[in-house]
Amino acid sequence: MAKLSLAGFKDPVRRPRYMIWTGVGLLALAAFIVVAFSATSTYWFCAEVCHKVQDDSIAAYDRSSHSMVSCMSCH
């Protein structure tokens, strides 16, 4: 296994740069998680991506009284 080098954090000149890029990476990861969670919580994702193989179930859901309830209320 490769050894993790912390030379950038030990060098006082490069430390701010490493800390900024670490923060940028963490913010990008957080943004990705928020967008992914938001996208997978939509009716479109449930009906068209996840449950596409169950077209008859989606059609029945659309006609039922449950269609007024969001997918996330149950899942």
Sequence and secondary structure as in RCSB ss.txt:
>XXXX:A:sequence
MAKLSLAGFKDPVRRPRYMIWTGVGLLALAAFIVVAFSATSTYWFCAEVCHKVQDDSIAAYDRSSHSMVSCMSCH
>XXXX:A:secstr
      HHHHSTTTHHHHHHHHHHHHHHHHHHHHHHHHHHTSHHIIIIIISGGGHHHHHHHHHSGGGGS GGGT 
